[in-house]
Amino acid sequence: MKKRNVLFLLWLFCGVYYTASAFTVDAGEDQSVFVGATTVLGGSPTASDGKEPYSYTWTDVNGTVISNEANPMLTVVSGTNNYFVEVLDGNGISCIGEFVTVVGEANPLGLVLEEISFLDNTTVVDDDNVVSYTAPHFKVSTNETKPICYVSGQYMKVAGKINFNPGGGALPNLLIKGENSNGFSFSVNSNYTVNSNSIEFGATVANLLFTPNQVAYDEPFKIDWFVSLDGGTNWSNIGASCNQLYVTHKAPNSNLVGGVNPIPIRHTLLHIGCKASSGKNNLKDIVEGMFTEFDDKVVLKADNETRLTYYLSYNCNNYDTETLLSSDNVDVAPNGIKYADGQCGAFAKLFIDILKMQGIHNDLNYYSYVPTNSLLNDDKKTDNGFLVKNWMIPNNNGLIFSISDPNDDSILLQSYTHRNALRGGVNNDGSLFPYYQKDNEQAFDWMVEEVKDDPGIIGQGISSNPKSFFKNHQIVQIKTGDNIYKLYDPSYGIKFTNDSDIENKAIDGYIYSELKYVNENDPSVNCDCNKNGTISDLSVPCMVIYLRAKQSTTPVGITGVASQY
């Protein structure tokens, strides 16, 4: 095995070194394989312990690039051949010079692995719920490799096909077996049929079962396949199968409560959950493990490339798992990074759906947080939104806008000290909408900005300053043991203990916003709404936002409303 740990040190002020990045590169085990067979390069995984996503460049001894995949499939040629891998991690740190040696052995019978099917497994679908990943799960002639899923406590079962050259000679005392570096093996024995130019072997059960209740992930899950022509004395490698393997805690969609319907077993849902919780076997550790995929702000789809981002576009309207993971939602940022954008509701539902894939649904709730004042009687509603940190709210400006009791003007329900405004537009149906975002910037396009929105809590993906005022916000409440509930906010990768903790850590203030036509010189507006240099009687569409800082002396200003999803 050619393996290297890479450590990068960044020199900063005062002559002190700080660790910026460390990761491991594994080029895989040296191999001897029949010429013409297909093998797999790289480790399991090829890169680890660093910042995702990784990029790969595999070259031959002449420097010719042969693949940019983590674990490329390669047709074996005669002789001794070295293949080199260069890995670049998400911090821009590279590791070069790791290589693996593949020796091509003479293959007079032309024996090569053609396909492998996994049996009695859970069928996975693509993220669009269009393609079902059914058998065969690995096929050389079409260059296919598909994800496979089992439930913990199960045995794997496989069947396969081997091609051979019928003119190359007889197949006396033929035996077939498969071996995996994690200890799984498959002894086919005589359970096969020889056809004119192929050998097909039937259902063969692995020697080991998956550890009960334990989540597992392996990419690539590589099985080296061997044949013996002398009854088991000598064995020759005829190629390797390669798949993404997911093992779930319980059966996907089991233990659903509250009349919730099963959901498609989407590839990315399994990928995120099993990868982050691999090796965990109890509810608390599984949930905490899964959330580590969110708290580092790098959540990748199953392609290990596309980042899930939170409000990179302030006008994002993807509010559920289906739209978040849809292939139609994938875009490319100016820096070349592929991403799929979503709202808070999409990330909350995504996290719940990931748990559903592990058979976990008891004791969790979809929580929608709103300003407490918005839950008052309709005629006394005041705050209709809140400010997520960081907002630089100046010292009290004095009262600029207030809301009184509609039944008694002398009773002040709420007062606001500052005002911001966004330009508005008109939909075809006559309704109004705001223009939130500056072109190609993570910033609001304010017409009036009495309160500045500075970068604060970083959102998922590449969103350094996501949209930060809302009418509501969705997170997930889970009881993970000892009757203790925790609040998980996957949009930001943050955990909270209760409503007060949310307000203290995440909220800077509260707002009352309204979309309306305004006269620029109206005392409650008094701004150049269309930015033409003058304040006039012109009536223009606008979103006016009245702001106030949260008060530490008042009760918690947000309330969570629970529902089943």
N, C-alpha and C positions, 0 to 999 in steps of 0.2 A: 504494500500500500504506500503510495506516495502522498504524504500528508504534511501540511505545514500550518503553524499558527502564525498569523501576521499581526504585529503590534505597530501602531502608528502613534508617534508622540508629537504633540503640537507645542512649540515654544511660545510662551506668553510672557507677560511683564515680570519683572523682578527676578529673572533668571530661574523660573520654576517651570518644570515640565508637567504637562497635563495629558492624560491619556485621551485621545480623540477617538480611536477606533481600534478594535481587536477582533479578528475573525479567523476562522479555520477553513482551509481549502484542502479537499481530499480528491485526488485524481482517480482513485479507485485501485483495486487489486490488479497486479499483473496477471495476464491470462494466456493460456494456450488453447486455441479454438480451431476447429476444422475450417479450412479455406472454403469460402462461399457462404459460411454461416453468418448470422447477424448477431453481434454482441452489443453491449451497452458500456459506454465509457463513463467515468466519474464515480464519486462516492454516493453514499446515501445519508445525508445529501452531499453534493459537491462543495457547497459553501454553507457555513453556519456560524452562529455566535456574533455576527456583525449586524449592520444596519441594512435592512431590505429596502428596495429590491436590489438583487444582484444582476450583473450582466456578465456574460461568458463569451470567451473566444477560444475555440479549439483549433489548433493547427497541427499539420504534420511536420516531419523533420525538415521539409523544404520551406516551411513558413506559410504554406498554403492554408487558408482558412477552410475548415471542413464543416464547422457548425457553430452556431451561437446559442445552442441549447445547453441546459445544465447537464443533461445526461443524453448525449446523442447516440442514436443507433448507427452502427457501423458494419459494413460488409467486410469480413476478414479477408485479407490478401496474404499470399505466401511470404515466408520470411519473418524476420524480427522487425517490428515496427513500433516506433515511439510516437505518442500523441501528447501534445502539450496543451495546458489550459491556463488562460489568464482570467482572473476574476476581478471585477470592479464592484465595490459595494456602494450602498446608498450615500455614504459620506465622500465618495470619490476616491477612496483608497484602493490601490490595486495590489494584487499578488501575481507574480509571473514565475515561470520556470518549473511548475509542478507538471509531472508527466507520468504516463502509464505505458507499459510495454505490452503489446499484443503479438503473440507468436502464432503464425498461420501454419497449421499442420496439414500434411497431405490428406486428401479426402477422396479416395478412388470411388467410393460408393455414392458420393454426392449427398451424404446425409446432412440435412439442415432442418432446423426447426422452422415451421411455417406459421402455426397459430396455437393459441392457448385460450380456452374458455373457462371462466370461473362459474361454478354451479351452486345453486341453493343460496345465492347471495341476494342482497337488497339492490334493486335496480335504481341507478342514479340517472337523473335527467340533466340536460344542460340548463343554463341559467334562464333561458327563454321558455323552458318547459315545452320544447318542441322535439328535441332529439332524446330518445332513450338509449342509454349506453348498455346495449344487450350484447350477448355473445356473437362472435368471438371477441374477446376483450384485448387480444394482441394478435396482430396479423402482419407478417413481414411483407408480403407481396403488395399490400396496399398502404404500408407504413402507418398502420393504425395502432394506437394504444389508448385504452379507455380507463376511466376510474372504476374501481371496484369497492364495494362496501359490504362488510359483515357486521353482525352484532356480537359483542363480547360473549364468550362462552361457547361460540360456534367453532366447528372445524371447517377449514377450507376444503373445497372439493374442486378438482380441475379435470379437464379433458383436453386433448390436443391432437395436432397433426404434424407429421414429419415428412418432408419430401426426400426422395432418394433417386438415384440413377439406376434404373432396372438393368442396364447393361454393365454395371460395375461389378457384378458378382452376387453371390448368395448372401443371405442374412442368417447365418447359423447361430443358434443359442442367443438370440437377440434379447437384451434387457434394456429397460429405459428407466431413468430416474431424474428427479429434479431436486436441486438443493438451493437453499437460501441462507445468507450469512447470519440470520437471526435464529437459526436452528430448525426452521421448517424444512421438511423433506417429503418427497412424493415418490413412492416405490410402485411403479406401474406393473412390474413382474410380467406376466403373460397376458395381461388384460389389453390386448391390442389386436388390430386386424391389418394384415398386409395387403394393400391394393397394388395396382399395376405400377404406380410410381409414387406411392405415398403409404405411410403407416399412420393409422388412426388409433389412438388409445382412449379408452372410456373413462368414466368417472373414477377418479383416484383421490382418496382422502388423505389429508396431511397427517403427519405423525403427531402434531401438537394442536391443541385448541387455543383459541384466543383467551387470555386471562379473564375470568368472569368479572363483569362490572368495570373493567379497565378500558379507558379510551386509548386508541392507538392510531398512529399515522406513520406512513413510510413512503418516501418518494425519493428515488424510485424503489418500489418493491420489486426486486430483481430475483428471478429464479434462473439459475444456470441449469441447462438440460444436458444430460449425458446419455450415451449409448455404450453398451458392451456387446461385443460379438463373440466373446469366449466364456459366456456364462457368469460374468462378474469379476473376472480377474483383472482386466484392464478396461478403463473407461475413457471415452473421448468426448470433449465438449462440442455439442452440435449447435450452440447458440443460446441466447438468453431472452427471456420475456421480461417486460418492463411495464409497470403500471403504477398509478397512484393508488395507495391502499388506505382506506378509512375503516376504522373499527369503532362503533358507537357504544356508549355506556349501556343503553337499553334500546329496544327497537324504535326507530324513528316514528314519530307521531303517536307513540303509546302514552298512556296516562294523561291524555287531554281532558281538561275539565271545563265546565261552564258551557257545554254545547259547542265548543270550538271544533271546527272541521279540520281534518288532516290537510297538510299542504304538500306541494310537490317536493321531492327530495332533491333539491337543486345542488349542483356541484359545489358552488361556492359556500353554501351553508355548511356542508360537511367539511369542506376544506378548512375554513376558518376555525370551526369548533374543534375538530380532531387534531389539527396541527397545534393549536394553542394549549390543548388539555391532554396531549399524549402522555400516557403514564399515570394519569389521575384516575381514581376509582371511587370517590365519594362526592356527594353533591357539592359540598362547600369547596373542595379543591378543584372540581371541574369548573364551577362557575368562576372562581377566582382565576383559574388558568385561562379560561376563555377571554376574560376581560383584559388579560395582559396584551392581547392582540389589539385592543383599543387604546390602552393607556400610553402606548408609545407613539400614537398618532399615525401609524402606518398600517392600514388595513388593506390587504391585497385580495383581489379576486383569485379564483382557482388557477388562473393563468400565471400567477406569481409576478404579474407585471402591472396590471391596472389597479390604481389606487382608488379607494372610496373616499370621497371628499365631502366635507360639510360646508354647504353654502359658499362654495367657491364663486358661484354666481348668486348674487343677492336676489335674483328673480327665480331661483330654482323652485320648481313645483313638484318634485318627485317625493312623494310622501309615504310610500310603502316599499316593501321588499321587492315586489315584482318590478316596479319601475326603476328602483335603484340598481338592480342587477341586470336589467334588460340590456342586450347588446346595442339597442338604439340609443342608450344613455351614455355610451362610451365616447369620449372626446379626447382631443390632444391639446395640452397646454402649450403656450409659446415656447417653453423650454423643452418640449418634446415628450413630456411625461403623459402617459395615458391615464385618464381619470374618469370616474363616474360620480356625479354629484347628487346629493340628497339632502332633504330637510331633516330636522330632529325626529319627526315621526317615522321617517324611513329607517333611521339608525336604531331607534327603539324597537321597531318591529323586526328589524334584521336580527338584533340580539336575541329577542324572544324566539324567532324562527330557528336560530342556531341552537338554542336550548331544546326546542322541539325535536330537532334531529337526534338528540341524545336521549329522547324519551323523558325529558324534564318539562313539566308544565304545572305541577302542583305548586302552590304557595308562591306564585309570581303574578304580578299585575302590571298592566300598561298604565302608566301614570301621566296624566296631562296636568301641568302646572299653569295656573292663571293667577292674575292679581286677585287677592281676596276681595277687594272692593268691586270687582266685576261680577261677583256672585250675589251682590245685594239685589234687592227688589229692582225690577227694570227701571222704575222711575227715579232710583237713587244711585245708579251705577256711576262710578267716577273713573278711577284708573282702568284703562283697557289695554295696558301693556307694561313691559318692564325693560330695563336697560341691563344687558349683560356686560360685565367689566371688560375694559376700563373706560369710563366716561369721566372727563375732567370737568366736573360741575363747579363753577365758580361760587364764591360766597354769595349768600342770598341776595338776589337782585331786587327783592321786593315783589309784591303780588303783581303778576301780569295777566293772570287768567284764573278764574275760579268757577266752581260748579256749586250751585245752591240747591237746596231742597225745592223741588218743583211746587211743593205745596206751601212753602214759606220761604220767600227770598231772603229773609234775615238769617236763616240757618245755613252756614257755610259748610258744605260737605267736603270739599277738597280745594286746595289752592296750589298753583304751580308758579315757579319762579323764573323759568327760562323758556325760550322758544327756539325751535329749529324748524326748517321748512324744506320740502322737496318739491320740485316741479312735478306737475301732474299731467296726465294725458286722458284721452277720451276713447273708450272702446266703441265698437260698432253699435252696441246696444244702448249707448248713452251713459253707461256707468264710467266711473273714473278709476284711474290707477296711478300709482306713483312711479317715477323714474328713480330707482334706488341708487344705482351704482355708476361711478365714473368709468369711462371706457378703459378696459385693460388695467384696472387698478382694484385693489382690495380696499375700497374706500367709498363712502357715501358721496353722492353728488349734491351737496347742500346748496340751496339758494341762500338760506339764512343759517348761520352756525354759531349760536351763542354757547352751545356746549359741544366740546370736541370729543370725538370718538377715537381714542388712542388704541393701538394694538393691545389686546388683553389676553383673555383665555384663548389659547390656540385650538382651532378645530381640527377635525380629522383630515389627513391627507396633506395637501399642499396649500391649505387655507390658513395663512398666517394671521389674517384679520377678518374672520367671517362676519356676516351680517350679525348685528348685535342688539337690535330691539325687536321685540316680539309681543304678540297678543297671548301666546301660550308656548309651552315647551314640553316635549314628551321625553320621559325617561322610563326606567324599569325598576320595579320594586320586587325584591326576592327575599324569601326567608331561607337561609342556608343552614340553619341549625340553632338549637337552644332558643327557639322562638324569637330570634333576633332578625329583624328585617334590615336590609341595606338598600340604598338607592344607587342605581348604576346609570350613569349618563354616558352612553356610548358616543354621542355626538362630539363630546369634548374629552372622553376618556378619563372621567373623574367619578369618584365615589363619594356619596354623602351619607350622613347618618339620619337626618331628619330635615323638616322644612326650614328650621332656623339655620342649620348648617348650610343649606343651599343659599339662603339669603346672604349669610355672612361671607361665603366664599365666592359667590358668583354674581350677585346683584348689586348695582350701584344706585339705582333709582327707579322711579315709576313715571309713566307717561299717560297722557290722554291725547290720542291722535284722531284726526278726522280728515277725510277726503271731501273737498268741497270747492265750489267756485268762491273766490274771494276778490274783494276790491283791494288793491294793493295799499291804499291809504286808509283802510279800515283800522281803527286804533288797536284792535286785537291782532292785526296782521302787521301792518306798517313795514312792508318790505318790498324790494324789487323782485317780484316773483318770477318774472320772465327774463330777468337779467338784461334789460335794455338800457340801464343807466339811470332810470327815473322811477319814482313812485307816483302812480297816477290812479285814476278811477277805473282803470282797465280791470275787467273781471276775467280771471284766469283760473284754470284748474290747479289745485295745489293740495299737498298733504301737509297740514300744520300739526306739529308735534309739540305739546306743552310738557315740560319736564320738571321733576322735583327729585331731590336727593332722598334716599331712604333715611329714615329717622331711627336711630338706635333705641330711642325711648318708646317707640310704638310697637304694637304686636307685629308678629311676622306678617309681611305684606303679600305672601303668596300662599296658595292652597293647592294641594294635589287632589285630583279627581281620578279615582281608580276605575278600571274596567278590564274585562277579560279580552284577550286577543289570541 
